[in-house]
Amino acid sequence: MNSFPGLGPSSGFLQSTAWRGSLALLVVFVMLALTGWTAIRSTKEDANPLATARAAWRHATFHGRPLPNPDGAPATLRAFFASLDRAERQQLATRYPLVVGNMGGAPVSLRYSANRSAIDDARKIEKRRMGDHRLTPVGRQEAGRLMHRMESLMSPGRQILAFDPAGDGRVAEVFGDLTTADRVSVVVPGVDTNLSTFERTARATAAPVGMAKSLYGAERSARPGVRTAVIAWADYTTPSGLGVEAVTGQLAEAGAVRLRALVNALPSGDSVSLFCHSYGSVVCGLAARELPDNVTDIAVAGSPGMRAGNVSALGTRARVWAMRDADDWIQDVPYLEVGGLGHGADPVDPSFGSRVLSAQGADGHAGYFAPGTQSLRNFALVGVGALGSVDCSATDPRCSADLA
């Protein structure tokens, strides 16, 4: 009997073709299953809860009045929340935790509270998914990892400034008092940064939480009297691995828009410094031209380029600093941009014009924020404004002269 009814003995070629097609589909499904997906991957859960919540906010009224645009100017949103009493603000945060938690201009303490609720909602979803047998074992295991990550984010004292569970997830966390800080530092990480990789136990300072926590401690040690805050900012979609996304600028352009929005919405900070690692330096380079004047310093480490030929092309008034460890593999990438591929000139090259800092002790591409390194100390000194104490690279004699 034929495997395909209606096909006669002369249709061997068609049978062979159909068989190859079926086999190819089988291979695809096996590959998807091995990466945690199934043919019934989708569940009834909302794929983009933040967008859904914002749509509901836009159609809602509060005390008979329309609510302001959640993407409106921070000053407008700040004035709106100032017009409400404490109970009214909490009422909105309880009803729309994802919206308020990600809203520039909303009171910082209210955002922390709202995001705690939003994270708890997302945690419950992942907990249910852990027992969803429509998912593969790998898929259920990933749900378990996400649930435990969210439990960690809900630990007492953590200050989550932004949270979006869609896709691989985005998040930002604050160390210090953001509302009273005179100096705010923002850590912008690179590839493979998402909700799952936001923090880690082994080599903690290779992940955004460890980077920011380490920088905050070093800044407080460098100048104890300066009121500082540090933001671990993983609130943009980063490339996954070192594929095409990592050598093009599309995700960095979208990240630059979000980075500018963050800086514009900060509640305080006479001085803001950006510390941009790896692909994060591409984001900072693209954001540089339209950053507000209170961004005084942009420091990059392990940079593949900033999408500019030199400092002047960045179009910023901020001081631009760069460092690279001698063992960092990033030095082997082609520093050029051709047809949208590549990120341009090397920021530590003398012709680029940045101030080149010592990265002694950094130990490769992921070690710039490790305690005890010259790289971390230099970042901290830039963050607190102690520029006369930084250690410049021996390859850049102009750096020390500029600071004299």
C-alpha positions in Angstrom: 0.0 0.0 0.0 1.2 3.5 -0.8 2.0 5.8 2.0 0.2 8.6 0.2 -3.3 7.5 -1.1 -4.0 8.4 -4.7 -0.4 8.2 -5.9 0.3 5.3 -8.3 3.5 3.3 -8.8 4.9 5.9 -11.2 4.9 8.6 -8.5 8.1 7.5 -6.7 9.6 10.9 -7.2 6.7 12.7 -5.6 6.8 10.2 -2.7 10.5 10.8 -2.3 10.0 14.6 -2.3 7.1 14.4 0.2 9.2 12.1 2.4 12.1 14.5 2.3 9.8 17.4 3.2 8.2 15.5 6.1 11.7 14.6 7.3 12.8 18.2 7.2 9.7 19.3 9.2 10.5 16.6 11.7 14.0 17.8 12.1 12.7 21.4 12.6 10.3 20.3 15.4 13.0 18.2 17.1 15.3 21.3 17.1 12.6 23.5 18.5 11.9 20.9 21.2 15.5 20.7 22.2 15.5 24.5 22.7 12.5 24.4 25.0 9.7 25.0 22.5 6.8 22.7 21.5 4.2 22.7 18.8 1.8 24.0 21.5 4.3 26.5 22.8 1.7 29.3 23.0 -0.5 29.4 26.0 -3.3 31.7 27.0 -0.9 34.1 28.7 -0.5 37.5 27.2 2.6 37.7 25.0 3.1 41.5 25.7 1.4 42.4 29.0 3.0 45.8 29.2 1.5 46.9 25.8 -1.8 45.5 26.9 -1.7 47.3 30.2 -0.8 50.6 28.5 -3.7 50.2 26.1 -6.0 49.8 29.0 -4.5 52.8 30.7 -5.1 54.9 27.6 -8.7 54.0 27.5 -9.3 54.5 31.2 -10.5 57.5 33.3 -9.6 58.5 36.8 -12.1 60.5 38.8 -13.9 61.2 35.5 -10.8 62.4 33.7 -8.6 60.7 31.1 -5.3 59.5 32.3 -2.2 61.2 30.8 -0.2 59.6 28.0 2.0 57.0 29.6 4.8 57.9 27.1 4.4 61.6 27.8 7.0 64.0 28.8 8.5 63.2 32.3 7.6 66.7 33.5 4.0 66.3 32.5 3.7 62.9 34.3 5.6 64.2 37.3 3.0 67.1 37.6 0.1 64.6 37.2 1.3 62.4 40.1 2.1 65.5 42.2 -1.6 66.4 41.9 -2.7 63.1 43.5 -2.6 62.2 47.1 -0.8 59.1 48.3 -3.9 56.9 48.3 -4.7 57.9 44.7 -1.2 57.2 43.5 -1.2 53.8 45.1 -4.6 53.1 43.6 -3.2 53.6 40.1 -0.1 51.6 40.9 -2.2 48.7 42.1 -4.5 48.7 39.1 -1.7 49.3 36.5 1.5 48.0 38.0 3.4 47.4 34.8 2.4 50.9 33.4 3.3 52.8 36.6 6.5 50.7 37.1 7.8 51.7 33.7 6.7 55.3 33.6 9.3 58.0 33.5 8.1 60.9 35.7 6.3 58.6 38.2 7.7 58.9 41.7 10.6 56.5 42.1 9.3 54.8 45.3 5.9 54.3 43.5 7.7 52.6 40.6 9.5 50.3 43.0 6.3 49.3 44.6 4.5 48.8 41.3 7.2 46.7 39.8 7.2 44.5 42.9 3.6 43.7 42.2 4.2 43.3 38.4 7.1 40.9 39.1 4.9 38.9 41.5 2.3 38.6 38.8 4.9 37.3 36.3 6.3 35.0 38.9 3.0 33.3 39.3 2.7 32.8 35.6 6.1 31.1 35.4 5.2 29.0 38.4 2.2 27.6 36.5 4.3 27.0 33.5 6.6 24.9 35.5 3.8 22.3 35.7 2.5 22.8 32.1 3.1 19.5 30.4 2.4 21.0 27.0 5.9 22.4 27.3 9.0 20.2 27.0 11.1 19.5 30.0 13.5 22.1 28.8 10.7 24.7 28.6 9.5 23.8 32.1 13.1 24.1 33.4 13.4 27.6 31.8 10.1 28.6 33.5 11.6 27.5 36.8 14.7 29.6 36.2 12.6 32.6 35.5 10.4 32.1 38.5 13.5 31.9 40.8 15.0 35.0 39.1 11.7 36.9 39.9 11.7 35.7 43.4 15.2 37.1 43.8 14.1 40.4 42.3 11.4 40.6 45.0 13.9 40.2 47.8 13.5 42.9 50.5 15.4 46.1 49.8 15.7 45.6 46.0 14.7 48.7 44.0 13.4 47.7 40.6 13.1 50.8 38.4 11.8 49.0 35.2 10.4 45.6 34.4 9.0 44.0 31.3 8.4 40.3 31.2 7.8 40.1 27.4 10.2 38.1 25.3 13.4 37.4 27.1 12.5 40.2 29.6 14.0 43.6 30.5 14.8 45.0 33.9 16.6 47.9 35.6 17.6 48.1 39.3 18.9 51.0 41.4 21.6 51.0 44.1 21.5 54.0 46.4 18.9 56.8 46.7 18.0 57.9 43.2 15.8 60.8 44.4 18.5 62.5 46.4 21.7 61.6 44.4 23.9 64.3 43.2 25.6 61.9 40.8 24.0 59.1 39.0 25.9 56.4 37.1 24.2 54.2 34.5 25.7 50.8 33.6 24.8 49.8 30.1 25.6 46.1 29.4 26.1 44.2 26.2 25.0 41.1 24.4 23.0 38.2 25.9 21.6 40.5 28.6 18.0 39.7 29.6 15.9 38.8 32.6 17.6 35.4 33.1 21.2 36.8 32.9 20.5 40.0 34.8 22.4 38.6 37.8 24.6 35.6 38.5 26.3 34.0 41.4 29.6 32.8 39.9 31.6 35.8 38.5 28.9 38.1 39.6 30.5 41.3 38.2 30.1 39.9 34.7 26.3 40.5 35.0 24.5 43.9 35.2 23.6 43.6 38.9 27.1 42.7 39.9 28.6 45.5 37.7 26.3 48.1 39.3 26.7 46.9 42.8 30.5 46.8 42.5 30.6 50.3 41.0 28.3 51.7 43.7 30.6 50.3 46.4 33.7 51.7 44.7 32.1 55.1 44.3 31.2 55.3 48.0 34.8 54.3 48.9 36.3 56.8 46.5 34.2 59.8 47.9 32.1 58.8 50.9 30.6 62.3 51.2 29.1 62.3 47.7 25.5 61.2 47.3 25.6 58.7 44.5 23.2 56.2 42.9 24.0 53.5 40.3 21.5 52.0 37.8 21.9 48.5 36.4 20.2 49.2 33.2 19.2 46.1 31.2 16.0 47.8 29.9 16.7 47.3 26.2 16.7 44.3 23.9 20.3 43.1 23.4 21.6 40.8 20.7 21.5 37.1 21.4 25.0 35.8 20.9 27.6 37.1 18.5 25.5 36.8 15.3 24.2 39.3 12.8 22.4 41.3 15.5 25.6 41.9 17.3 27.5 43.4 14.3 24.6 45.6 13.2 23.1 48.7 14.8 19.4 48.0 14.7 19.0 46.9 18.3 21.5 49.6 19.5 19.4 52.3 17.8 16.3 51.1 19.7 18.3 50.9 22.9 19.6 54.4 22.4 16.1 55.8 22.3 15.3 54.0 25.6 18.6 55.2 27.2 17.8 58.8 26.3 14.3 58.3 27.8 15.8 57.0 31.0 18.2 59.9 31.4 15.6 62.5 30.6 13.3 61.0 33.3 15.8 60.8 36.2 14.3 62.5 39.2 17.7 64.0 40.3 21.3 64.1 39.4 23.3 67.2 38.7 25.8 64.9 36.9 25.1 61.7 35.0 27.8 59.3 33.9 27.3 56.4 31.5 29.4 53.2 31.8 29.0 51.2 28.7 30.3 47.7 28.3 30.8 45.8 25.0 27.7 46.2 22.7 26.4 48.7 25.3 29.0 51.1 24.0 27.3 51.0 20.6 24.1 52.0 22.4 25.9 54.9 24.2 27.5 56.0 21.0 24.2 56.3 19.1 22.5 58.0 22.1 25.3 60.5 22.6 24.2 63.2 20.3 20.8 63.7 21.9 21.6 63.2 25.6 20.9 66.1 27.9 23.7 68.4 29.1 23.8 66.8 32.6 25.4 63.7 31.0 29.0 64.8 31.8 30.8 61.5 31.1 30.6 58.5 28.8 33.0 55.7 29.6 33.3 52.6 27.4 35.0 49.3 28.1 35.7 46.4 25.8 34.0 48.4 23.0 33.5 47.0 19.4 33.0 50.6 18.3 30.6 53.5 18.9 29.2 53.9 15.4 31.4 57.0 15.0 34.8 57.7 13.4 36.0 59.9 16.3 34.8 61.7 19.4 33.7 64.8 17.4 31.4 62.6 15.3 29.6 61.5 18.5 28.2 65.0 18.7 28.3 65.2 22.5 29.6 67.7 25.1 30.3 64.9 27.5 33.8 63.7 28.2 34.5 60.4 26.4 36.6 57.8 28.2 37.7 54.4 26.9 39.6 51.4 28.2 40.4 47.9 27.1 42.2 45.1 28.8 45.3 43.7 27.0 43.6 40.2 27.0 40.2 41.3 25.8 39.3 39.3 22.7 37.3 42.3 21.4 40.5 43.9 20.2 40.5 41.3 17.3 37.2 42.5 15.8 37.5 44.6 12.6 37.1 48.2 13.7 35.2 49.4 10.6 31.6 49.9 9.3 30.7 48.7 5.8 27.2 48.5 4.6 25.8 48.6 8.1 28.1 45.8 9.4 30.6 46.7 12.1 30.6 49.6 14.6 33.3 51.9 13.3 36.6 53.1 14.8 38.3 51.8 17.8 37.6 54.1 20.9 41.0 53.3 22.4 42.9 54.2 19.2 44.7 57.6 19.6 43.0 58.9 16.5 39.6 58.5 18.0 40.2 61.2 20.6 38.9 59.6 23.7 40.7 59.8 27.1 42.2 56.3 27.5 42.1 54.9 31.0 44.1 52.1 32.5 42.3 48.7 32.7 45.0 47.0 34.7 43.7 43.9 36.4 40.5 43.6 34.4 41.3 40.1 33.1 39.6 39.8 29.7 36.3 41.0 28.3 34.1 40.5 31.4 36.4 41.7 34.2 36.2 45.5 34.1 33.9 45.8 37.2 35.8 43.2 39.3 36.8 44.6 42.8 40.4 45.5 43.1 40.9 46.3 39.5 42.3 49.6 38.1 39.4 49.6 35.7 36.7 49.6 38.4 38.6 52.3 40.4 38.9 54.5 37.3 35.2 54.1 36.6 34.3 55.0 40.2 36.5 58.1 40.1 34.8 59.3 36.9 31.4 58.6 38.5 32.1 60.8 41.5 33.9 63.5 39.6 37.4 62.9 41.0 38.9 63.2 37.6 42.3 64.3 38.8 42.9 61.0 40.5 42.2 58.7 37.5 45.0 56.5 36.1 45.4 57.1 32.4 46.8 54.4 30.1 50.5 54.6 29.4 49.5 54.7 25.7 47.7 58.0 26.0 49.9 60.8 27.4 47.2 63.4 26.4 44.8 61.9 28.9 46.9 63.0 31.9 47.7 66.4 30.3 44.0 67.1 29.7 43.3 66.5 33.4 46.2 68.5 34.8 
